[in-house]
Amino acid sequence: MPLDLKNITLPPKNVVLRPGSLRYCFTVAGLVLLCAAAAVSQKSSNSGSPKYDRQTEMKTTGVVEEINVLTVGSRKDFTELVLKSGDDKLHIYVCPKPFQDEMGITFIKGDALAVTGSKVKEDESDVILAREMVKGTDTLMFRDEKGKPVWDDRTGK
């Protein structure tokens, strides 16, 4: 049966929202939900992980001394390499382990690497967020030219 629009009456245009009225309650509840949704989405986009900074981009070389999987921001499976470069030990944040596994990337102690990345502060120490690595004849890309990760932030792949 089709809807007969001729017999529908609309409320007057000058309806006033009075505290205690049903319309007032629904309006206030809707505004609260809207504000809560905005706050949650803002919090989830700020995961606390260090941000790539093109101004601090640098190049370095070294030999893999340690391979660790640690928590970075909201990820609990982030690959970190500790490179020995001269007398220095450099902490390189590479990518989530699921992305590394999906791409078939492996690191072993003793691998010689050339790293391009952003040197940033994580807590009190300096770390390098890897954008690109050269391992042997392979060039591995972890971030685009602007420093945005090439993996999916939600899945880590």
Backbone as JSON Lines, residues from 0, in Angstrom:
{"i":0,"aa":"M","n":[0.84,-1.17,0.0],"ca":[0.0,0.0,0.0],"c":[0.89,1.24,0.0]}
{"i":1,"aa":"P","n":[0.72,2.16,-0.96],"ca":[1.56,3.36,-1.02],"c":[1.25,4.31,0.13]}
{"i":2,"aa":"L","n":[2.24,5.06,0.51],"ca":[2.12,6.04,1.59],"c":[1.39,7.27,1.08]}
{"i":3,"aa":"D","n":[0.35,7.69,1.8],"ca":[-0.43,8.87,1.4],"c":[0.14,10.09,2.12]}
{"i":4,"aa":"L","n":[0.88,10.91,1.41],"ca":[1.53,12.08,1.99],"c":[0.58,13.25,2.2]}
{"i":5,"aa":"K","n":[-0.65,13.2,1.65],"ca":[-1.59,14.3,1.77],"c":[-2.13,14.44,3.19]}
{"i":6,"aa":"N","n":[-2.21,13.33,3.91],"ca":[-2.83,13.36,5.23],"c":[-1.82,13.47,6.37]}
{"i":7,"aa":"I","n":[-0.54,13.71,6.07],"ca":[0.47,13.84,7.12],"c":[0.53,15.29,7.55]}
{"i":8,"aa":"T","n":[0.46,15.48,8.87],"ca":[0.57,16.85,9.39],"c":[1.94,17.0,10.03]}
{"i":9,"aa":"L","n":[2.61,18.07,9.75],"ca":[3.93,18.36,10.28],"c":[3.78,19.22,11.53]}
{"i":10,"aa":"P","n":[4.72,19.11,12.48],"ca":[4.65,19.96,13.66],"c":[4.91,21.41,13.27]}
{"i":11,"aa":"P","n":[4.43,22.33,14.07],"ca":[4.68,23.74,13.75],"c":[6.17,24.03,13.74]}
{"i":12,"aa":"K","n":[6.57,25.01,12.94],"ca":[7.98,25.34,12.8],"c":[8.55,26.0,14.04]}
{"i":13,"aa":"N","n":[7.74,26.52,14.89],"ca":[8.23,27.23,16.06],"c":[8.18,26.35,17.32]}
{"i":14,"aa":"V","n":[8.49,25.07,17.19],"ca":[8.49,24.16,18.33],"c":[9.64,24.54,19.26]}
{"i":15,"aa":"V","n":[9.34,24.68,20.52],"ca":[10.33,25.06,21.53],"c":[10.75,23.8,22.29]}
{"i":16,"aa":"L","n":[12.05,23.65,22.5],"ca":[12.55,22.53,23.29],"c":[12.51,22.92,24.76]}
{"i":17,"aa":"R","n":[11.68,22.24,25.52],"ca":[11.57,22.52,26.94],"c":[12.23,21.39,27.72]}
{"i":18,"aa":"P","n":[13.02,21.74,28.75],"ca":[13.6,20.68,29.59],"c":[12.49,19.77,30.11]}
{"i":19,"aa":"G","n":[12.76,18.47,30.01],"ca":[11.78,17.49,30.45],"c":[10.94,16.94,29.31]}
{"i":20,"aa":"S","n":[10.87,17.64,28.19],"ca":[10.08,17.13,27.08],"c":[10.86,16.02,26.37]}
{"i":21,"aa":"L","n":[10.15,15.14,25.72],"ca":[10.76,14.0,25.03],"c":[11.7,14.48,23.92]}
{"i":22,"aa":"R","n":[11.28,15.48,23.18],"ca":[12.12,16.0,22.09],"c":[13.41,16.59,22.66]}
{"i":23,"aa":"Y","n":[13.33,17.29,23.78],"ca":[14.5,17.87,24.45],"c":[15.47,16.76,24.87]}
{"i":24,"aa":"C","n":[14.93,15.71,25.48],"ca":[15.77,14.59,25.92],"c":[16.51,13.94,24.76]}
{"i":25,"aa":"F","n":[15.8,13.7,23.65],"ca":[16.44,13.09,22.48],"c":[17.5,14.01,21.88]}
{"i":26,"aa":"T","n":[17.25,15.29,21.86],"ca":[18.21,16.24,21.31],"c":[19.48,16.27,22.16]}
{"i":27,"aa":"V","n":[19.33,16.34,23.47],"ca":[20.48,16.36,24.36],"c":[21.25,15.04,24.27]}
{"i":28,"aa":"A","n":[20.54,13.92,24.24],"ca":[21.19,12.61,24.13],"c":[21.97,12.5,22.82]}
{"i":29,"aa":"G","n":[21.4,13.01,21.73],"ca":[22.09,12.98,20.44],"c":[23.36,13.8,20.45]}
{"i":30,"aa":"L","n":[23.3,15.0,21.07],"ca":[24.49,15.85,21.15],"c":[25.58,15.19,22.0]}
{"i":31,"aa":"V","n":[25.19,14.56,23.1],"ca":[26.17,13.86,23.96],"c":[26.83,12.74,23.18]}
{"i":32,"aa":"L","n":[26.04,11.96,22.46],"ca":[26.6,10.86,21.66],"c":[27.54,11.39,20.57]}
{"i":33,"aa":"L","n":[27.17,12.47,19.94],"ca":[28.01,13.06,18.9],"c":[29.35,13.51,19.47]}
{"i":34,"aa":"C","n":[29.32,14.18,20.62],"ca":[30.56,14.64,21.27],"c":[31.41,13.45,21.71]}
{"i":35,"aa":"A","n":[30.78,12.42,22.25],"ca":[31.52,11.24,22.7],"c":[32.19,10.54,21.52]}
{"i":36,"aa":"A","n":[31.48,10.43,20.4],"ca":[32.06,9.79,19.21],"c":[33.26,10.58,18.7]}
{"i":37,"aa":"A","n":[33.16,11.89,18.72],"ca":[34.28,12.72,18.26],"c":[35.48,12.56,19.18]}
{"i":38,"aa":"A","n":[35.24,12.49,20.48],"ca":[36.34,12.32,21.44],"c":[37.02,10.98,21.27]}
{"i":39,"aa":"V","n":[36.24,9.92,21.07],"ca":[36.82,8.59,20.9],"c":[37.63,8.51,19.62]}
{"i":40,"aa":"S","n":[37.13,9.08,18.54],"ca":[37.87,9.02,17.27],"c":[39.15,9.83,17.35]}
{"i":41,"aa":"Q","n":[39.14,10.94,18.08],"ca":[40.36,11.72,18.26],"c":[41.38,10.95,19.06]}
{"i":42,"aa":"K","n":[40.94,10.29,20.11],"ca":[41.86,9.53,20.96],"c":[42.46,8.37,20.19]}
{"i":43,"aa":"S","n":[41.66,7.65,19.38],"ca":[42.18,6.5,18.67],"c":[43.16,6.89,17.57]}
{"i":44,"aa":"S","n":[43.02,8.09,17.01],"ca":[43.97,8.49,15.97],"c":[45.29,8.94,16.57]}
{"i":45,"aa":"N","n":[45.29,9.28,17.86],"ca":[46.53,9.67,18.53],"c":[46.99,8.5,19.38]}
{"i":46,"aa":"S","n":[47.66,7.55,18.75],"ca":[48.0,6.3,19.42],"c":[49.22,6.42,20.32]}
{"i":47,"aa":"G","n":[49.85,7.58,20.37],"ca":[51.0,7.74,21.24],"c":[52.3,7.28,20.61]}
{"i":48,"aa":"S","n":[52.27,6.8,19.39],"ca":[53.49,6.36,18.75],"c":[54.24,7.57,18.2]}
{"i":49,"aa":"P","n":[55.57,7.47,18.11],"ca":[56.35,8.61,17.6],"c":[55.97,8.93,16.16]}
{"i":50,"aa":"K","n":[56.04,10.19,15.81],"ca":[55.66,10.65,14.47],"c":[56.89,10.93,13.63]}
{"i":51,"aa":"Y","n":[56.81,10.52,12.38],"ca":[57.9,10.75,11.42],"c":[58.03,12.24,11.17]}
{"i":52,"aa":"D","n":[59.25,12.75,11.18],"ca":[59.52,14.16,10.96],"c":[60.55,14.3,9.84]}
{"i":53,"aa":"R","n":[60.11,14.79,8.68],"ca":[61.01,14.94,7.52],"c":[62.18,15.86,7.84]}
{"i":54,"aa":"Q","n":[62.01,16.79,8.79],"ca":[63.08,17.73,9.14],"c":[64.25,17.03,9.82]}
{"i":55,"aa":"T","n":[64.01,15.87,10.42],"ca":[65.08,15.16,11.13],"c":[65.54,13.92,10.37]}
{"i":56,"aa":"E","n":[65.19,13.84,9.07],"ca":[65.57,12.66,8.29],"c":[67.09,12.6,8.15]}
{"i":57,"aa":"M","n":[67.6,11.37,8.25],"ca":[69.04,11.15,8.18],"c":[69.32,9.8,7.53]}
{"i":58,"aa":"K","n":[70.58,9.59,7.16],"ca":[71.02,8.31,6.6],"c":[72.14,7.79,7.47]}
{"i":59,"aa":"T","n":[72.15,6.48,7.67],"ca":[73.2,5.85,8.46],"c":[73.4,4.42,7.98]}
{"i":60,"aa":"T","n":[74.5,3.83,8.36],"ca":[74.78,2.44,8.05],"c":[75.2,1.75,9.33]}
{"i":61,"aa":"G","n":[75.04,0.44,9.34],"ca":[75.45,-0.32,10.51],"c":[75.19,-1.79,10.33]}
{"i":62,"aa":"V","n":[75.53,-2.52,11.38],"ca":[75.36,-3.97,11.38],"c":[74.37,-4.33,12.48]}
{"i":63,"aa":"V","n":[73.43,-5.22,12.17],"ca":[72.41,-5.62,13.12],"c":[73.07,-6.35,14.29]}
{"i":64,"aa":"E","n":[72.83,-5.81,15.49],"ca":[73.36,-6.41,16.71],"c":[72.26,-7.11,17.51]}
{"i":65,"aa":"E","n":[71.05,-6.56,17.47],"ca":[69.91,-7.14,18.19],"c":[68.65,-6.98,17.35]}
{"i":66,"aa":"I","n":[67.71,-7.92,17.52],"ca":[66.4,-7.84,16.89],"c":[65.39,-8.01,18.02]}
{"i":67,"aa":"N","n":[64.53,-7.02,18.19],"ca":[63.53,-7.06,19.27],"c":[62.14,-6.82,18.7]}
{"i":68,"aa":"V","n":[61.15,-7.36,19.39],"ca":[59.75,-7.05,19.09],"c":[59.22,-6.36,20.34]}
{"i":69,"aa":"L","n":[58.74,-5.12,20.18],"ca":[58.32,-4.36,21.34],"c":[57.04,-3.59,21.09]}
{"i":70,"aa":"T","n":[56.54,-2.94,22.14],"ca":[55.34,-2.13,22.05],"c":[55.71,-0.71,21.64]}
{"i":71,"aa":"V","n":[55.08,-0.25,20.56],"ca":[55.26,1.13,20.09],"c":[53.87,1.7,19.88]}
{"i":72,"aa":"G","n":[53.51,2.7,20.67],"ca":[52.15,3.24,20.6],"c":[51.16,2.16,20.98]}
{"i":73,"aa":"S","n":[50.18,1.92,20.13],"ca":[49.17,0.9,20.4],"c":[49.58,-0.48,19.87]}
{"i":74,"aa":"R","n":[50.67,-0.56,19.13],"ca":[51.11,-1.85,18.57],"c":[52.0,-2.58,19.58]}
{"i":75,"aa":"K","n":[51.75,-3.86,19.75],"ca":[52.53,-4.67,20.67],"c":[53.47,-5.61,19.92]}
{"i":76,"aa":"D","n":[53.64,-5.37,18.62],"ca":[54.4,-6.3,17.78],"c":[55.29,-5.56,16.8]}
{"i":77,"aa":"F","n":[55.96,-4.52,17.26],"ca":[56.77,-3.68,16.38],"c":[58.21,-4.15,16.38]}
{"i":78,"aa":"T","n":[58.8,-4.32,15.2],"ca":[60.18,-4.77,15.08],"c":[61.14,-3.6,15.3]}
{"i":79,"aa":"E","n":[62.09,-3.82,16.2],"ca":[63.16,-2.86,16.46],"c":[64.48,-3.55,16.17]}
{"i":80,"aa":"L","n":[65.35,-2.86,15.46],"ca":[66.71,-3.35,15.23],"c":[67.67,-2.44,15.99]}
{"i":81,"aa":"V","n":[68.64,-3.04,16.64],"ca":[69.72,-2.27,17.25],"c":[70.91,-2.44,16.33]}
{"i":82,"aa":"L","n":[71.34,-1.33,15.72],"ca":[72.47,-1.36,14.8],"c":[73.72,-0.87,15.5]}
{"i":83,"aa":"K","n":[74.8,-1.51,15.21],"ca":[76.12,-1.05,15.66],"c":[76.68,-0.22,14.51]}
{"i":84,"aa":"S","n":[76.89,1.07,14.78],"ca":[77.42,1.97,13.77],"c":[78.62,2.69,14.39]}
{"i":85,"aa":"G","n":[79.82,2.19,14.09],"ca":[81.02,2.71,14.75],"c":[80.95,2.36,16.23]}
{"i":86,"aa":"D","n":[81.06,3.37,17.08],"ca":[80.96,3.15,18.52],"c":[79.53,3.29,19.02]}
{"i":87,"aa":"D","n":[78.61,3.71,18.15],"ca":[77.23,3.98,18.54],"c":[76.34,2.76,18.35]}
{"i":88,"aa":"K","n":[75.32,2.68,19.2],"ca":[74.23,1.73,19.02],"c":[72.99,2.54,18.67]}
{"i":89,"aa":"L","n":[72.41,2.25,17.52],"ca":[71.24,2.98,17.03],"c":[70.01,2.08,17.13]}
{"i":90,"aa":"H","n":[68.93,2.65,17.68],"ca":[67.67,1.91,17.77],"c":[66.8,2.31,16.59]}
{"i":91,"aa":"I","n":[66.51,1.32,15.74],"ca":[65.75,1.55,14.52],"c":[64.37,0.9,14.68]}
{"i":92,"aa":"Y","n":[63.31,1.72,14.61],"ca":[61.95,1.18,14.61],"c":[61.6,0.92,13.15]}
{"i":93,"aa":"V","n":[61.35,-0.35,12.83],"ca":[61.17,-0.74,11.44],"c":[59.7,-0.75,11.02]}
{"i":94,"aa":"C","n":[58.92,-1.71,11.52],"ca":[57.54,-1.87,11.11],"c":[56.87,-2.9,12.01]}
{"i":95,"aa":"P","n":[55.52,-3.04,11.92],"ca":[54.86,-4.11,12.66],"c":[55.3,-5.48,12.13]}
{"i":96,"aa":"K","n":[55.41,-6.44,13.04],"ca":[55.84,-7.79,12.68],"c":[54.92,-8.43,11.61]}
{"i":97,"aa":"P","n":[53.58,-8.25,11.68],"ca":[52.74,-8.83,10.62],"c":[53.09,-8.31,9.23]}
{"i":98,"aa":"F","n":[53.43,-7.02,9.09],"ca":[53.83,-6.47,7.8],"c":[55.14,-7.11,7.35]}
{"i":99,"aa":"Q","n":[56.09,-7.2,8.26],"ca":[57.38,-7.8,7.95],"c":[57.2,-9.23,7.47]}
{"i":100,"aa":"D","n":[56.37,-10.0,8.17],"ca":[56.13,-11.4,7.78],"c":[55.43,-11.5,6.44]}
{"i":101,"aa":"E","n":[54.41,-10.65,6.23],"ca":[53.67,-10.69,4.96],"c":[54.56,-10.34,3.77]}
{"i":102,"aa":"M","n":[55.51,-9.43,3.97],"ca":[56.41,-9.03,2.89],"c":[57.59,-9.98,2.73]}
{"i":103,"aa":"G","n":[57.75,-10.92,3.66],"ca":[58.85,-11.87,3.57],"c":[60.21,-11.26,3.93]}
{"i":104,"aa":"I","n":[60.18,-10.24,4.78],"ca":[61.42,-9.55,5.19],"c":[61.98,-10.24,6.42]}
{"i":105,"aa":"T","n":[63.25,-10.59,6.37],"ca":[63.9,-11.2,7.53],"c":[65.17,-10.43,7.85]}
{"i":106,"aa":"F","n":[65.48,-10.37,9.13],"ca":[66.71,-9.77,9.6],"c":[67.41,-10.79,10.49]}
{"i":107,"aa":"I","n":[68.73,-10.85,10.38],"ca":[69.52,-11.69,11.26],"c":[70.69,-10.87,11.81]}
{"i":108,"aa":"K","n":[71.16,-11.3,12.94],"ca":[72.31,-10.65,13.54],"c":[73.46,-10.68,12.54]}
{"i":109,"aa":"G","n":[74.11,-9.54,12.35],"ca":[75.23,-9.45,11.41],"c":[74.86,-8.87,10.06]}
{"i":110,"aa":"D","n":[73.54,-8.7,9.77],"ca":[73.13,-8.07,8.51],"c":[73.68,-6.64,8.44]}
{"i":111,"aa":"A","n":[74.27,-6.3,7.29],"ca":[74.72,-4.92,7.05],"c":[73.57,-4.17,6.4]}
{"i":112,"aa":"L","n":[73.23,-3.0,6.96],"ca":[72.1,-2.22,6.47],"c":[72.47,-0.76,6.27]}
{"i":113,"aa":"A","n":[71.84,-0.15,5.27],"ca":[71.88,1.3,5.1],"c":[70.45,1.77,5.35]}
{"i":114,"aa":"V","n":[70.29,2.7,6.28],"ca":[68.95,3.12,6.72],"c":[68.75,4.6,6.45]}
{"i":115,"aa":"T","n":[67.58,4.93,5.9],"ca":[67.12,6.3,5.8],"c":[65.91,6.41,6.7]}
{"i":116,"aa":"G","n":[65.93,7.36,7.64],"ca":[64.81,7.49,8.56],"c":[64.85,8.78,9.33]}
{"i":117,"aa":"S","n":[63.84,8.95,10.16],"ca":[63.68,10.16,10.96],"c":[64.13,9.91,12.39]}
{"i":118,"aa":"K","n":[65.06,10.72,12.85],"ca":[65.56,10.6,14.23],"c":[64.62,11.39,15.14]}
{"i":119,"aa":"V","n":[63.94,10.68,16.05],"ca":[62.97,11.3,16.94],"c":[63.2,10.83,18.37]}
{"i":120,"aa":"K","n":[62.57,11.51,19.31],"ca":[62.64,11.14,20.73],"c":[61.5,10.18,21.04]}
{"i":121,"aa":"E","n":[61.82,9.1,21.72],"ca":[60.83,8.16,22.24],"c":[61.16,8.01,23.71]}
{"i":122,"aa":"D","n":[60.29,8.52,24.56],"ca":[60.58,8.64,25.98],"c":[61.81,9.53,26.12]}
{"i":123,"aa":"E","n":[62.9,9.02,26.65],"ca":[64.1,9.84,26.85],"c":[65.22,9.52,25.85]}
{"i":124,"aa":"S","n":[64.99,8.52,24.98],"ca":[66.07,8.12,24.08],"c":[65.76,8.47,22.62]}
{"i":125,"aa":"D","n":[66.82,8.51,21.81],"ca":[66.68,8.75,20.38],"c":[66.42,7.43,19.67]}
{"i":126,"aa":"V","n":[65.47,7.45,18.74],"ca":[65.21,6.29,17.89],"c":[65.11,6.81,16.45]}
{"i":127,"aa":"I","n":[65.3,5.9,15.52],"ca":[65.17,6.24,14.1],"c":[63.97,5.46,13.56]}
{"i":128,"aa":"L","n":[63.0,6.19,13.0],"ca":[61.85,5.57,12.35],"c":[62.26,5.3,10.9]}
{"i":129,"aa":"A","n":[62.42,4.04,10.56],"ca":[62.91,3.67,9.23],"c":[61.89,4.02,8.15]}
{"i":130,"aa":"R","n":[62.36,4.69,7.11],"ca":[61.54,4.92,5.91],"c":[61.97,3.97,4.81]}
{"i":131,"aa":"E","n":[63.29,3.77,4.71],"ca":[63.84,2.92,3.65],"c":[65.1,2.25,4.18]}
{"i":132,"aa":"M","n":[65.32,1.01,3.77],"ca":[66.55,0.29,4.12],"c":[67.09,-0.39,2.88]}
{"i":133,"aa":"V","n":[68.41,-0.44,2.82],"ca":[69.07,-1.23,1.77],"c":[69.77,-2.36,2.47]}
{"i":134,"aa":"K","n":[69.39,-3.58,2.08],"ca":[69.95,-4.8,2.65],"c":[70.48,-5.61,1.47]}
{"i":135,"aa":"G","n":[71.79,-5.66,1.33],"ca":[72.36,-6.33,0.17],"c":[71.96,-5.58,-1.09]}
{"i":136,"aa":"T","n":[71.28,-6.28,-2.01],"ca":[70.82,-5.64,-3.25],"c":[69.35,-5.24,-3.17]}
{"i":137,"aa":"D","n":[68.71,-5.49,-2.02],"ca":[67.28,-5.2,-1.85],"c":[67.07,-3.84,-1.19]}
{"i":138,"aa":"T","n":[66.14,-3.07,-1.75],"ca":[65.72,-1.82,-1.12],"c":[64.34,-2.07,-0.53]}
{"i":139,"aa":"L","n":[64.22,-1.88,0.78],"ca":[62.98,-2.15,1.5],"c":[62.33,-0.82,1.87]}
{"i":140,"aa":"M","n":[61.06,-0.63,1.48],"ca":[60.33,0.61,1.78],"c":[59.34,0.35,2.9]}
{"i":141,"aa":"F","n":[59.41,1.18,3.95],"ca":[58.51,1.07,5.09],"c":[57.58,2.26,5.21]}
{"i":142,"aa":"R","n":[57.96,3.39,4.61],"ca":[57.15,4.61,4.63],"c":[57.27,5.29,3.28]}
{"i":143,"aa":"D","n":[56.27,6.09,2.94],"ca":[56.34,6.82,1.68],"c":[57.24,8.04,1.84]}
{"i":144,"aa":"E","n":[57.34,8.87,0.8],"ca":[58.25,10.02,0.81],"c":[57.92,11.02,1.92]}
{"i":145,"aa":"K","n":[56.66,11.06,2.35],"ca":[56.25,11.99,3.4],"c":[56.39,11.38,4.79]}
{"i":146,"aa":"G","n":[56.77,10.1,4.85],"ca":[56.94,9.44,6.14],"c":[55.72,8.67,6.62]}
{"i":147,"aa":"K","n":[54.68,8.59,5.79],"ca":[53.47,7.85,6.17],"c":[53.74,6.35,6.0]}
{"i":148,"aa":"P","n":[53.43,5.55,7.04],"ca":[53.66,4.1,6.94],"c":[52.93,3.48,5.75]}
{"i":149,"aa":"V","n":[53.55,2.47,5.13],"ca":[52.93,1.8,3.99],"c":[52.09,0.61,4.44]}
{"i":150,"aa":"W","n":[52.13,0.28,5.73],"ca":[51.29,-0.8,6.25],"c":[49.97,-0.21,6.75]}
{"i":151,"aa":"D","n":[48.96,-1.09,6.87],"ca":[47.66,-0.7,7.41],"c":[47.79,-0.57,8.92]}
{"i":152,"aa":"D","n":[47.47,0.6,9.44],"ca":[47.64,0.88,10.87],"c":[46.77,-0.03,11.74]}
{"i":153,"aa":"R","n":[45.61,-0.42,11.23],"ca":[44.7,-1.26,12.02],"c":[45.19,-2.7,12.11]}
{"i":154,"aa":"T","n":[45.63,-3.27,11.0],"ca":[46.02,-4.68,10.98],"c":[47.51,-4.91,11.14]}
{"i":155,"aa":"G","n":[48.3,-3.88,10.85],"ca":[49.75,-4.05,10.91],"c":[50.31,-4.74,9.69]}
{"i":156,"aa":"K","n":[49.48,-4.96,8.67],"ca":[49.93,-5.64,7.45],"c":[50.02,-4.67,6.29]}
